[in-house]
Amino acid sequence: METLQETAKLLTPFSQELAEELLNIYDSPLYVYDGDILNQTISHITNSFHYPQTRFYFASVTNGNIALLKIFKNAGWGLHANTPGDIYLGLNASFTPSEIVYSGSNLSREEMEQVLNWGVNTLNLDSISQLRLLCEVLLSHAKTQRRKEKEDLKIGLRLNVSEDSRIGVSIADFDQAVSIARDAGLKITGLHFYRGTGTNATSAFTNVIDEVISIAENLPDWQYLDFGGGFGYPYHHDKIAFNWEFFGDELSQRIGNLGKNINLIIEPGRAAIAGSGTLLAQVVSVKWQGNKQILGVDSTVANLSVPAVHGGYREIVSWKNQTYEKYITNYITDVCGNTTYSRDYLAKNCQLPALEIGDIIAILDVGAYGYAMSSHFLHRPKPAEVLLENGTHRLIRKREDYSVLLNNQIV
């Protein structure tokens, strides 16, 4: 059994003193992002690729905080956008339109117009219908504007990898897509491969490199390969983790051996940012059911991503102040949110010491799909967000109050 000090050193994201300071200043619950960890992760992923024409685009669907997006911008990354909202945030984080790649689905005509009006010029399209819509929108623009847009546009097809996936264009439709584009004076120059959400098995990506390249070579005007996102993160810290060095070596070698001037795009999301985020909460209630501890905290499941996104598991740790005890004993614990919703569990059957009202817990790895998927379900305002950087901390999003629940209502 480990001592309290050893346990804290191994598991807690920062000191108890800092946790207490943050909650005293910014209140609880609180999202805390470690900018140093984020920069280390960005550097690790970037340095895993030695192919010189590789560019990285952060998938902002996982976290849209402007201060965090600027960290990616300063690291030389671009932005991957799933929606017009992603683009809007990227532009406000000082990304230029040429630094944004759109790889989304099912834009309306008005949204397609907006994307083009913002100046985004790399679009990976999800269907023949979306390609036709793009051509129609371009045709409706003034002649001089249309000519400039066509010259700048880089159009890719999102590859449909199986009949079970709703994403992408099937290989059988490639010739039709190329023909539609050419009739409009355009070229299909890119292929976008999306493996799926949160895949930790590196082989799931490396085993299909040759196949994806072979498919891309069917495009007569092929210029770029977007090997997409879907890269996982090990929420279970003792489980398999994605091997960026091996993947980077394999993909760099295969692209480098083509003898073609192909641009490579990588779109990490959760893999880049998940580990930098922590949600702090305080214990407000303690109950015991036999030897099982039932903790009530001042946060809610609405402040975390839905279980399907992270497998229903989070690492939760505490700074238990037991100066009079040499050893700490853990108990099977359920961590419950501050509502009566029957599924408001932040964790079930985790291992925590006996806690008291006022103790702080840290829910780890919430940098991806934490605040981004938080909601006003159960009518709780959203927490604040804080950034730790170079030994200091600062507020990067204000805490909401109850007035937010009346926004846009007509009374």
Secondary structure as a PSIPRED ss2 file (coil, helix, strand):
# PSIPRED VFORMAT (PSIPRED V4.0)

   1 M C   1.000  0.000  0.000
   2 E C   1.000  0.000  0.000
   3 T E   0.000  0.000  1.000
   4 L H   0.000  1.000  0.000
   5 Q H   0.000  1.000  0.000
   6 E H   0.000  1.000  0.000
   7 T H   0.000  1.000  0.000
   8 A H   0.000  1.000  0.000
   9 K H   0.000  1.000  0.000
  10 L H   0.000  1.000  0.000
  11 L H   0.000  1.000  0.000
  12 T C   1.000  0.000  0.000
  13 P C   1.000  0.000  0.000
  14 F C   1.000  0.000  0.000
  15 S C   1.000  0.000  0.000
  16 Q H   0.000  1.000  0.000
  17 E H   0.000  1.000  0.000
  18 L H   0.000  1.000  0.000
  19 A H   0.000  1.000  0.000
  20 E H   0.000  1.000  0.000
  21 E H   0.000  1.000  0.000
  22 L H   0.000  1.000  0.000
  23 L H   0.000  1.000  0.000
  24 N H   0.000  1.000  0.000
  25 I H   0.000  1.000  0.000
  26 Y H   0.000  1.000  0.000
  27 D C   1.000  0.000  0.000
  28 S C   1.000  0.000  0.000
  29 P C   1.000  0.000  0.000
  30 L E   0.000  0.000  1.000
  31 Y E   0.000  0.000  1.000
  32 V E   0.000  0.000  1.000
  33 Y E   0.000  0.000  1.000
  34 D E   0.000  0.000  1.000
  35 G H   0.000  1.000  0.000
  36 D H   0.000  1.000  0.000
  37 I H   0.000  1.000  0.000
  38 L H   0.000  1.000  0.000
  39 N H   0.000  1.000  0.000
  40 Q H   0.000  1.000  0.000
  41 T H   0.000  1.000  0.000
  42 I H   0.000  1.000  0.000
  43 S H   0.000  1.000  0.000
  44 H H   0.000  1.000  0.000
  45 I H   0.000  1.000  0.000
  46 T H   0.000  1.000  0.000
  47 N C   1.000  0.000  0.000
  48 S C   1.000  0.000  0.000
  49 F C   1.000  0.000  0.000
  50 H C   1.000  0.000  0.000
  51 Y C   1.000  0.000  0.000
  52 P C   1.000  0.000  0.000
  53 Q C   1.000  0.000  0.000
  54 T E   0.000  0.000  1.000
  55 R E   0.000  0.000  1.000
  56 F E   0.000  0.000  1.000
  57 Y E   0.000  0.000  1.000
  58 F E   0.000  0.000  1.000
  59 A E   0.000  0.000  1.000
  60 S H   0.000  1.000  0.000
  61 V H   0.000  1.000  0.000
  62 T H   0.000  1.000  0.000
  63 N C   1.000  0.000  0.000
  64 G C   1.000  0.000  0.000
  65 N C   1.000  0.000  0.000
  66 I H   0.000  1.000  0.000
  67 A H   0.000  1.000  0.000
  68 L H   0.000  1.000  0.000
  69 L H   0.000  1.000  0.000
  70 K H   0.000  1.000  0.000
  71 I H   0.000  1.000  0.000
  72 F H   0.000  1.000  0.000
  73 K H   0.000  1.000  0.000
  74 N H   0.000  1.000  0.000
  75 A C   1.000  0.000  0.000
  76 G C   1.000  0.000  0.000
  77 W C   1.000  0.000  0.000
  78 G E   0.000  0.000  1.000
  79 L E   0.000  0.000  1.000
  80 H E   0.000  0.000  1.000
  81 A E   0.000  0.000  1.000
  82 N C   1.000  0.000  0.000
  83 T C   1.000  0.000  0.000
  84 P H   0.000  1.000  0.000
  85 G H   0.000  1.000  0.000
  86 D H   0.000  1.000  0.000
  87 I H   0.000  1.000  0.000
  88 Y H   0.000  1.000  0.000
  89 L H   0.000  1.000  0.000
  90 G H   0.000  1.000  0.000
  91 L H   0.000  1.000  0.000
  92 N H   0.000  1.000  0.000
  93 A C   1.000  0.000  0.000
  94 S C   1.000  0.000  0.000
  95 F C   1.000  0.000  0.000
  96 T C   1.000  0.000  0.000
  97 P H   0.000  1.000  0.000
  98 S H   0.000  1.000  0.000
  99 E H   0.000  1.000  0.000
 100 I E   0.000  0.000  1.000
 101 V E   0.000  0.000  1.000
 102 Y E   0.000  0.000  1.000
 103 S E   0.000  0.000  1.000
 104 G C   1.000  0.000  0.000
 105 S C   1.000  0.000  0.000
 106 N C   1.000  0.000  0.000
 107 L C   1.000  0.000  0.000
 108 S C   1.000  0.000  0.000
 109 R H   0.000  1.000  0.000
 110 E H   0.000  1.000  0.000
 111 E H   0.000  1.000  0.000
 112 M H   0.000  1.000  0.000
 113 E H   0.000  1.000  0.000
 114 Q H   0.000  1.000  0.000
 115 V H   0.000  1.000  0.000
 116 L H   0.000  1.000  0.000
 117 N H   0.000  1.000  0.000
 118 W C   1.000  0.000  0.000
 119 G C   1.000  0.000  0.000
 120 V C   1.000  0.000  0.000
 121 N C   1.000  0.000  0.000
 122 T E   0.000  0.000  1.000
 123 L E   0.000  0.000  1.000
 124 N E   0.000  0.000  1.000
 125 L E   0.000  0.000  1.000
 126 D C   1.000  0.000  0.000
 127 S C   1.000  0.000  0.000
 128 I H   0.000  1.000  0.000
 129 S H   0.000  1.000  0.000
 130 Q H   0.000  1.000  0.000
 131 L H   0.000  1.000  0.000
 132 R H   0.000  1.000  0.000
 133 L H   0.000  1.000  0.000
 134 L H   0.000  1.000  0.000
 135 C H   0.000  1.000  0.000
 136 E H   0.000  1.000  0.000
 137 V H   0.000  1.000  0.000
 138 L H   0.000  1.000  0.000
 139 L H   0.000  1.000  0.000
 140 S H   0.000  1.000  0.000
 141 H C   1.000  0.000  0.000
 142 A C   1.000  0.000  0.000
 143 K H   0.000  1.000  0.000
 144 T H   0.000  1.000  0.000
 145 Q H   0.000  1.000  0.000
 146 R H   0.000  1.000  0.000
 147 R H   0.000  1.000  0.000
 148 K H   0.000  1.000  0.000
 149 E H   0.000  1.000  0.000
 150 K H   0.000  1.000  0.000
 151 E H   0.000  1.000  0.000
 152 D H   0.000  1.000  0.000
 153 L C   1.000  0.000  0.000
 154 K E   0.000  0.000  1.000
 155 I E   0.000  0.000  1.000
 156 G E   0.000  0.000  1.000
 157 L E   0.000  0.000  1.000
 158 R E   0.000  0.000  1.000
 159 L E   0.000  0.000  1.000
 160 N C   1.000  0.000  0.000
 161 V C   1.000  0.000  0.000
 162 S C   1.000  0.000  0.000
 163 E C   1.000  0.000  0.000
 164 D C   1.000  0.000  0.000
 165 S C   1.000  0.000  0.000
 166 R C   1.000  0.000  0.000
 167 I C   1.000  0.000  0.000
 168 G C   1.000  0.000  0.000
 169 V E   0.000  0.000  1.000
 170 S C   1.000  0.000  0.000
 171 I H   0.000  1.000  0.000
 172 A H   0.000  1.000  0.000
 173 D H   0.000  1.000  0.000
 174 F H   0.000  1.000  0.000
 175 D H   0.000  1.000  0.000
 176 Q H   0.000  1.000  0.000
 177 A H   0.000  1.000  0.000
 178 V H   0.000  1.000  0.000
 179 S H   0.000  1.000  0.000
 180 I H   0.000  1.000  0.000
 181 A H   0.000  1.000  0.000
 182 R H   0.000  1.000  0.000
 183 D H   0.000  1.000  0.000
 184 A C   1.000  0.000  0.000
 185 G C   1.000  0.000  0.000
 186 L C   1.000  0.000  0.000
 187 K C   1.000  0.000  0.000
 188 I E   0.000  0.000  1.000
 189 T E   0.000  0.000  1.000
 190 G E   0.000  0.000  1.000
 191 L E   0.000  0.000  1.000
 192 H E   0.000  0.000  1.000
 193 F C   1.000  0.000  0.000
 194 Y C   1.000  0.000  0.000
 195 R C   1.000  0.000  0.000
 196 G C   1.000  0.000  0.000
 197 T C   1.000  0.000  0.000
 198 G C   1.000  0.000  0.000
 199 T E   0.000  0.000  1.000
 200 N C   1.000  0.000  0.000
 201 A C   1.000  0.000  0.000
 202 T C   1.000  0.000  0.000
 203 S H   0.000  1.000  0.000
 204 A H   0.000  1.000  0.000
 205 F H   0.000  1.000  0.000
 206 T H   0.000  1.000  0.000
 207 N C   1.000  0.000  0.000
 208 V C   1.000  0.000  0.000
 209 I H   0.000  1.000  0.000
 210 D H   0.000  1.000  0.000
 211 E H   0.000  1.000  0.000
 212 V H   0.000  1.000  0.000
 213 I H   0.000  1.000  0.000
 214 S H   0.000  1.000  0.000
 215 I H   0.000  1.000  0.000
 216 A H   0.000  1.000  0.000
 217 E C   1.000  0.000  0.000
 218 N C   1.000  0.000  0.000
 219 L C   1.000  0.000  0.000
 220 P C   1.000  0.000  0.000
 221 D C   1.000  0.000  0.000
 222 W C   1.000  0.000  0.000
 223 Q C   1.000  0.000  0.000
 224 Y E   0.000  0.000  1.000
 225 L E   0.000  0.000  1.000
 226 D E   0.000  0.000  1.000
 227 F C   1.000  0.000  0.000
 228 G C   1.000  0.000  0.000
 229 G C   1.000  0.000  0.000
 230 G C   1.000  0.000  0.000
 231 F E   0.000  0.000  1.000
 232 G C   1.000  0.000  0.000
 233 Y C   1.000  0.000  0.000
 234 P C   1.000  0.000  0.000
 235 Y C   1.000  0.000  0.000
 236 H C   1.000  0.000  0.000
 237 H C   1.000  0.000  0.000
 238 D C   1.000  0.000  0.000
 239 K C   1.000  0.000  0.000
 240 I C   1.000  0.000  0.000
 241 A C   1.000  0.000  0.000
 242 F C   1.000  0.000  0.000
 243 N C   1.000  0.000  0.000
 244 W H   0.000  1.000  0.000
 245 E H   0.000  1.000  0.000
 246 F H   0.000  1.000  0.000
 247 F H   0.000  1.000  0.000
 248 G H   0.000  1.000  0.000
 249 D H   0.000  1.000  0.000
 250 E H   0.000  1.000  0.000
 251 L H   0.000  1.000  0.000
 252 S H   0.000  1.000  0.000
 253 Q H   0.000  1.000  0.000
 254 R H   0.000  1.000  0.000
 255 I H   0.000  1.000  0.000
 256 G H   0.000  1.000  0.000
 257 N C   1.000  0.000  0.000
 258 L C   1.000  0.000  0.000
 259 G C   1.000  0.000  0.000
 260 K C   1.000  0.000  0.000
 261 N C   1.000  0.000  0.000
 262 I C   1.000  0.000  0.000
 263 N E   0.000  0.000  1.000
 264 L E   0.000  0.000  1.000
 265 I E   0.000  0.000  1.000
 266 I E   0.000  0.000  1.000
 267 E C   1.000  0.000  0.000
 268 P C   1.000  0.000  0.000
 269 G C   1.000  0.000  0.000
 270 R H   0.000  1.000  0.000
 271 A H   0.000  1.000  0.000
 272 A H   0.000  1.000  0.000
 273 I H   0.000  1.000  0.000
 274 A H   0.000  1.000  0.000
 275 G H   0.000  1.000  0.000
 276 S H   0.000  1.000  0.000
 277 G E   0.000  0.000  1.000
 278 T E   0.000  0.000  1.000
 279 L E   0.000  0.000  1.000
 280 L E   0.000  0.000  1.000
 281 A E   0.000  0.000  1.000
 282 Q E   0.000  0.000  1.000
 283 V E   0.000  0.000  1.000
 284 V E   0.000  0.000  1.000
 285 S E   0.000  0.000  1.000
 286 V E   0.000  0.000  1.000
 287 K E   0.000  0.000  1.000
 288 W E   0.000  0.000  1.000
 289 Q E   0.000  0.000  1.000
 290 G C   1.000  0.000  0.000
 291 N C   1.000  0.000  0.000
 292 K E   0.000  0.000  1.000
 293 Q E   0.000  0.000  1.000
 294 I E   0.000  0.000  1.000
 295 L E   0.000  0.000  1.000
 296 G E   0.000  0.000  1.000
 297 V E   0.000  0.000  1.000
 298 D C   1.000  0.000  0.000
 299 S C   1.000  0.000  0.000
 300 T C   1.000  0.000  0.000
 301 V H   0.000  1.000  0.000
 302 A H   0.000  1.000  0.000
 303 N H   0.000  1.000  0.000
 304 L C   1.000  0.000  0.000
 305 S C   1.000  0.000  0.000
 306 V C   1.000  0.000  0.000
 307 P H   0.000  1.000  0.000
 308 A H   0.000  1.000  0.000
 309 V H   0.000  1.000  0.000
 310 H H   0.000  1.000  0.000
 311 G C   1.000  0.000  0.000
 312 G C   1.000  0.000  0.000
 313 Y C   1.000  0.000  0.000
 314 R C   1.000  0.000  0.000
 315 E C   1.000  0.000  0.000
 316 I E   0.000  0.000  1.000
 317 V E   0.000  0.000  1.000
 318 S E   0.000  0.000  1.000
 319 W C   1.000  0.000  0.000
 320 K C   1.000  0.000  0.000
 321 N C   1.000  0.000  0.000
 322 Q C   1.000  0.000  0.000
 323 T C   1.000  0.000  0.000
 324 Y C   1.000  0.000  0.000
 325 E C   1.000  0.000  0.000
 326 K C   1.000  0.000  0.000
 327 Y E   0.000  0.000  1.000
 328 I C   1.000  0.000  0.000
 329 T C   1.000  0.000  0.000
 330 N E   0.000  0.000  1.000
 331 Y E   0.000  0.000  1.000
 332 I E   0.000  0.000  1.000
 333 T E   0.000  0.000  1.000
 334 D E   0.000  0.000  1.000
 335 V E   0.000  0.000  1.000
 336 C E   0.000  0.000  1.000
 337 G C   1.000  0.000  0.000
 338 N C   1.000  0.000  0.000
 339 T C   1.000  0.000  0.000
 340 T C   1.000  0.000  0.000
 341 Y C   1.000  0.000  0.000
 342 S C   1.000  0.000  0.000
 343 R C   1.000  0.000  0.000
 344 D C   1.000  0.000  0.000
 345 Y E   0.000  0.000  1.000
 346 L E   0.000  0.000  1.000
 347 A E   0.000  0.000  1.000
 348 K E   0.000  0.000  1.000
 349 N E   0.000  0.000  1.000
 350 C E   0.000  0.000  1.000
 351 Q E   0.000  0.000  1.000
 352 L E   0.000  0.000  1.000
 353 P E   0.000  0.000  1.000
 354 A C   1.000  0.000  0.000
 355 L C   1.000  0.000  0.000
 356 E C   1.000  0.000  0.000
 357 I C   1.000  0.000  0.000
 358 G C   1.000  0.000  0.000
 359 D C   1.000  0.000  0.000
 360 I E   0.000  0.000  1.000
 361 I E   0.000  0.000  1.000
 362 A E   0.000  0.000  1.000
 363 I E   0.000  0.000  1.000
 364 L E   0.000  0.000  1.000
 365 D C   1.000  0.000  0.000
 366 V C   1.000  0.000  0.000
 367 G C   1.000  0.000  0.000
 368 A C   1.000  0.000  0.000
 369 Y C   1.000  0.000  0.000
 370 G C   1.000  0.000  0.000
 371 Y H   0.000  1.000  0.000
 372 A H   0.000  1.000  0.000
 373 M H   0.000  1.000  0.000
 374 S C   1.000  0.000  0.000
 375 S C   1.000  0.000  0.000
 376 H C   1.000  0.000  0.000
 377 F H   0.000  1.000  0.000
 378 L H   0.000  1.000  0.000
 379 H H   0.000  1.000  0.000
 380 R C   1.000  0.000  0.000
 381 P C   1.000  0.000  0.000
 382 K C   1.000  0.000  0.000
 383 P C   1.000  0.000  0.000
 384 A E   0.000  0.000  1.000
 385 E E   0.000  0.000  1.000
 386 V E   0.000  0.000  1.000
 387 L E   0.000  0.000  1.000
 388 L E   0.000  0.000  1.000
 389 E E   0.000  0.000  1.000
 390 N C   1.000  0.000  0.000
 391 G C   1.000  0.000  0.000
 392 T E   0.000  0.000  1.000
 393 H E   0.000  0.000  1.000
 394 R E   0.000  0.000  1.000
 395 L E   0.000  0.000  1.000
 396 I E   0.000  0.000  1.000
 397 R E   0.000  0.000  1.000
 398 K C   1.000  0.000  0.000
 399 R C   1.000  0.000  0.000
 400 E C   1.000  0.000  0.000
 401 D C   1.000  0.000  0.000
 402 Y H   0.000  1.000  0.000
 403 S H   0.000  1.000  0.000
 404 V H   0.000  1.000  0.000
 405 L H   0.000  1.000  0.000
 406 L H   0.000  1.000  0.000
 407 N C   1.000  0.000  0.000
 408 N C   1.000  0.000  0.000
 409 Q C   1.000  0.000  0.000
 410 I C   1.000  0.000  0.000
 411 V C   1.000  0.000  0.000
